[in-house]
Amino acid sequence: MQMGFGLWQEQSQRLVMTPELRQAITVLQFSSLELLEYIEGEIAVNPVLDSEPVIDWAELARQQRDQAPDRQSAAVSRDDADWPEPSVRQPVSLTDHLRAQLRLLTLSADQRRIGEYLIGSLDENGYLTMPLTEVAEVLLADAAEVEAALRQVQTLEPTGVGARTLSECLGLQLAEREHVPPAIYELIEQHLEDVAQGRIKAVAAALRVTPSEVQSMVDLLKTLDPKPGCCYSTDAPAYIIPDVHIEKVGGEYVVLVNDKSVPRLQINDLYRNMLQTSDEQGQEVREYITGKLNGALWLIKALEQRRQTILKVTTAIVDLQQGFFEQGIRALKPLTLRQVAEQIGMHESTVSRATTGKYAQTPRGVFELKFFFSSGVQTLSGDGASAESIKSQIREMIAGEDPKKPLSDQKICDLLQKKGIEIARRTVAKYREEDNIPASSQRKRYDA
């Protein structure tokens, strides 16, 4: 076999990820809050970029307050300095809330030390998951002292904190109720799993009471809080800024991009003028300014491309989901990324990036654009019914059922088929479970 070198030409196609394309893809997949952070970072490193700030809502509210007519008596003068500025209240953690109460109790130094350690060992639900023997070993304390300190912690609000099990948590809350059936304590100690599975008759037989009495006890348990510490979570709230607004104008739906969520970028005139005075600037300065200017122009172009892409995608969604905007979730149709991509002449991956993490303010509420893409089943009329539409109908059926004779999955399946929706029983069960709706045996009531 003879080997050698040669020179020839051939044609081939390949995708080249230029910096401009990479930036455009990055900008498109950002949510509004992520995009705002990205732009602020670009402005910080690129002196050529200037921005018009987004609306300062606090300042706007202050201006409206100052311009509003005084509703108090004209004889009463008000100095703005005497009025507190609006502020965001910081959430109080469960640990801080309990320790503040513990300081109000009359305790010895050792009891207070153990109590603060126990409070610091509670999980986010308010439960003590650390064994008392381990607490005693760590603190070099007597087991009886730790047990006594725990009883003090369990007297704090919210009632139920410091419990080691679900049964103990419910028992602490029941202890503060009046006219509690004595058998309920045996129920929470031994039969919670049976109650969760809807085995009311079996529980009634074990407790030697009637099923209606067990039903009354279960109703009482539902008024208790199995996770008393959750309301003191200090997780940061998740804010949603709609990327588009969908409004009905003159019988038609109009899509408006929310341009106020991000600042409007522009080129700083100072650096633009510096390039024009070419004789006064050195080559190194000119290259630096030119590079930053090109970067700024790429970003501005990428932002405009993002705006146009979101506008096209949302407009296509509105066209394809007219039934939802007119009739609600029952009229939501199955929709795929390919259908939208084919309508607007873009790739499916582009549509996916343009809908992930983007929200639309509609006359029916705020929805993520991904919400409008849903699988579904076939109907006898030839049209599809989306999964969300079917779930809505299942919820309505269950809400209107006879609690003493709840609808089984097969019965729901039969009712949907009578409406022309071709669906299997296992699909009904799947949709019901996705909506966290118990089975018919668990929904059945045994009222007297």
N, C-alpha and C positions, 0 to 999 in steps of 0.2 A: 504493500500500500504506500503510495507516494504522498507525502505531506509537504505543504508549502504555504506561502502567504499569498493573498490575493486582495483585490480591491473591487468592490461591486456596490451597487445601489439597490435599495428595496424600499417599499412603502409599508408602513405599519401605523396603527392607531393606538394611542395610549393616553391616559388621563394624567396631565401634569398638574400637581397641586401647587399652584403659585401662591405666594404670600397673600395676594389679594383674595383668591378663592378660599383659602383657608380662613381668612378673617371673616369673609362673608358667611361661611358656614357656621363659624363660631357665634357671630352676632345673631344669626337667625334662630339658633337653638336656645338662646337666653330667654328667661322670663323677664318681665318688666323690672323687677327688683334686681335681678342679676345683671341686666343690661345697664341699669343705672350705676351699679357699683363698677362695672367694666368701664363705662364712659368716664366716671370720676377718676379711675386709675389712669386712663389714657390722657386725660387733661393734666394730671399731675406730672407726667413724664414728657409731655409734648407741649412746649411753650407756644407753639404756633396755634394751638386750639384755644378758642374762646367759647363760652357757652352762655346762653340766656338761661338763668336759673328756673327750675320748676316752681310751681306755685307754693309759696310759704303759707300753708293753711292757718298756722297759728297767728301770723301777722295779719292775714286777711280777716280772721275772726276778731282780732283786736281792733282793726279799723272799723269793722261793722259795728262793734260795740260802742266805739267812740262816736260814730256818726248817728247811732240810734237815738231817738228822742228820749229824754229823761222821763221815765214813768213815775218817778217819785215826786213828791211835792216840790214845787219850785223853791220853797224856802230851805230845802235840805241841800246843801252843797256836798259834792263828792269829789275827793281828791284821788286820782288814779293811784297815787302812791299808797293809799290805804287799802287798795284792793289787791288781793293776791293774784299773781300771774297763774294762768292755767298750767297745770302740770300733769304728768302721767303718774298715777299711783303705782308704786312698786309692789308686786305681790309679796305676801308674807309666806315664808316657807312653813311647813308643818313643824319642823324642829324649833324654829323661833317662836311659833305660836304656843307650843307646849311648854317650852322653857320659861316663857313669860308667865304662864299660869303656875308653873312649879314654884317660882319665886314667891308667890303669894301664899303658899302653904306653910304651915308651921312644922318644920322638919329639922332634924338634927343635921349636923354637917355631913355625917356619913350617909344618911338617907338622901340628902340633896345630891351628894356626889354620885351615888348609885343611880338615882333617878335621872340625872342628866346623862349618864352613860347609857341607860336604857333608852332614853328618848333619841339619842344619837344613833342607836342601833336599829331603829324602826325602818322598815322599807317604805316605798312611796305610797303604799296602800294603808300604812299605819299599823302593820303587823310586826311583832317581834319574832324574828326568825332565828335568833341566837339562843341556844339553850341556856337556862339559868345557871346550870352548873359551870358552864364556860364563863359566864359573866362573873360568878363568884370567884373563879380561879384567876381571872384577869385582874380583878379589883382587890384580891386578897380579902374577901369579905365572907361572912357566914351566909349559907344558903337561905336561912330564915330571914336574914336582913334583906337579901335580894328579892325574895318573895314579897316581903312587906313593902319594899320600895315599888315593886311592880304594881301592887294593888293601889298605891297612891297615884301612879301614872295612869292607871285605868279609870280613875275618877275624873280625869281631865276631859275637856271638850276638844274635838267631837267625840261623842260617846262611842266606844268600841275600839279606840286606839289602845295599843299595848296588848291586844289579844294575840294568842299564839296559834289559834285555829279559827276557822270560819264559825264553828259552833260556839266557841267562847265569845267571838265578836258579836254574834247575834244575841247570845245570852246576856251580855252586858247591856245591850240596848233594850232587851225585853224587861230587864230588872227595873227600868225607869217607867215602864208602862203600867197602867192600872187594868184590872180585870183580865189578866192574861190566863188562858186555859192552862191548868197544870200539865196536861199531856204534851204541850208544845215543847217543853224542855227535853222530854224523851225523843220527840220528833227530830229536833235539831242535833241531838247527840247520836242517834242511830239510824235515822231514815232520810237524811237529806238527799242521798243519791236516788232513793226510790221516788221522792217527790220530784226531783229533776227529770226523771224518766216518765213521770205521769202515772205511777203506780199507786193511785190514791186508794183504791180498794184494798190493796195489800197492806198499806200503811194503816188504814182504818182497822183492819183485822188485828194487826200487831198491837195497836194501841187500845183495842177494845172500845172503839168509838164508831160513830157513823161516818160514812164518806162525806156528808155535808159538813160535819164538824172538822174533819181534816181539811176540807176546802176553805173553811173560815180561818183555820190556822195558817194555811198557805197564803191566803190573802193578807193576813197580818204580817207574815214574814216579808212579803213583797214591799211593805212600807218601810222596811229597815234598809240600812246602807251596808252592804257587805264589804265595801272598800272606803272606810271613813276618811282615809288620808288623801284620797284622790283630789278633793276639792282644793287642796293647798299645794297643788303642783306649781312649780315655778318655771315650767317650760315657757319659752318665749312664744307669744302668739304668732300665728302664721297670717300675714296680711296678703290680701289678694287685690291686685290692681288690674282691672279689666283692660285688655289690650285693644279690644274693639267694642263698639256699642252698636247694637242692632235695634233700629227703631222703625215703627210703622208710620209712614208718611203718605197720605193720600191713597190708602189701600195697598201700598207696596212697601216692602221691607228694604230699608236702606242701611248699608254697612258704613260705619264711620270709625276710622282708626283713632285711638286715643293718643294724640300727639303730646298731650300735657304730662304724660307719665315720665318722660325723659327730657332732658334739656335739649334745646336746639343749638347745634354746633355751627361755628363760623370761624373764619380765618382771622387771626389777629392782624390788624392793619399795620402795626409796627414792623412785623417781620416781612410783610408783603412789600412795604416801602424800602426795607433794607435790601431786598433783592433787586429792586429797581435802580438803586444807587450802586451799580456794579463796580464803579471805579474806586469807591471808598471802602469796599469790603475785600478781605483777603480770600484766597481760593478755599482755604479750610473753612472759613465762616460760611461762605456761599454753599459749599457742599453739605455742611451741617444743616443749614436752613432749608436747603432743597430737599434733603432726606426727610426732615420733619414735616415739611409741607406736603410731600407725596404721601406720607403716612396719614396726615390729617385728611387729605382728599380721599384716600382709600376708605377711611372710617366713615366719612360723610356719605360716600357712595354706598357702602355696605348697609348703613342705616336706612337709606332710601330704598334699597333693594329689599330689605327686611319688611319695611312698611308695605311696599307693593305686593310682596308675596303673601303676607298675612291678609291683606285686603282681598286678593284674588281667591285665596283658599276659603276665607269666610264667606265671600259672595257665592262661591260654588256650593258651600254647605247650606246656605239659606235657600238657594234654588232647589237643591235636592231634598231638603227637609221642610218644605213649605207646610206640610201637614202638621208637624210639631208646633210650629209658631201659630198656626190657626186653631188647632184643636187640643194641643197638649201632648203629654208623653204617650198617650194611647195611640197616637198617629205617627209615632217615631218609626222610621223605616230602617231596615238593615242598610248599612253603608260601609264601603271599604275605601282604603286609601287610593286604590287603583282607579275607582270611579271618579274621585275628585281630581286625581292626577291627569286622567285622560281628558277631563272637561277643560282644564286650564292649561294643558300642554306642558306639564312639569313631571319630574320623576317622583316616584312614591316616597323616596327617602326625604325629598324636599318637603313634601306635604306632611310627613311625619314630624320633621323638625319644626315646621311652622305651626303645628297644633299641640305639641307637647309643652305643657306648662303655660299655655296661653289661655286666657279666659275671655268670655264674651258676656257683656251685660245685655240681656234680652228682656222683652216685656214679661217673660215668664221666670225671670231670675237670672242669677249668674251661673254659668256653666263653663267647664273646661271644654275646649274645642274637641278634645278626644271623646267627650261624652256622646257626640253625634255619630261616632263610628261604632257600630254595634253589629254583632252577628244576629241571626234570627232564624225563623222557620218559614216554610212555605204556607200560603193560604190557598183555599179552594178557588179564589178569584184570580190567582196567578201573581198577586202582589205578595211581598214579604212582610212579616211582622217582626220587629226587632225584639231582642231579649228584654230591653227595658220596658217596652210596651206590654209584653206578656207579663213581666213581673208586676207591673202596675195593675193589670187585670186580676192577677192572683191575689194581690194585697186587698183589692176591693171585694173579691169573693170571700176571703177569710174574714174581713172586717164585718161583713153582713151575714155571716153564718150563725146558726143556732149553737151557742156555746155548749149545750148539752149533747148535740149531735154534730160535731165539727166535720167539715168536709175532708175526706181522704184525698190523697194525691190522685188516685184513680178517678174519683168523682170530679175533681177539678179538671183533670185531663178530658173527661167526657164533656164537661160544660164548654171547655175551650174548643173542642172539636165540633160541637154544635154551632159555634160561632164561625166555623170555617177555618180554624187554625189547626194545621196538621202537626200535632205534638205528641210525644210519647210520655208515659207516666214517669220514667226516670228523668226526663228533662224537666218536668214539673217539680220533682223532688229536688233536682239540682238548683233550679231558680229559687225555690222556697228556702233552701239552706243558705244560698248566697245572700238572701235578705234576712238571715237569722230568725226565721219564723219556725217555731217548734212544729213537730209532727202532730197529727190529729189526736193521737193518744195523750200527748202532753198539753194540748189545748182544751181538752174536755173538762167541763166543770161539773161538780156534783152538788149543786145548791139544793137546799131542801125544797 
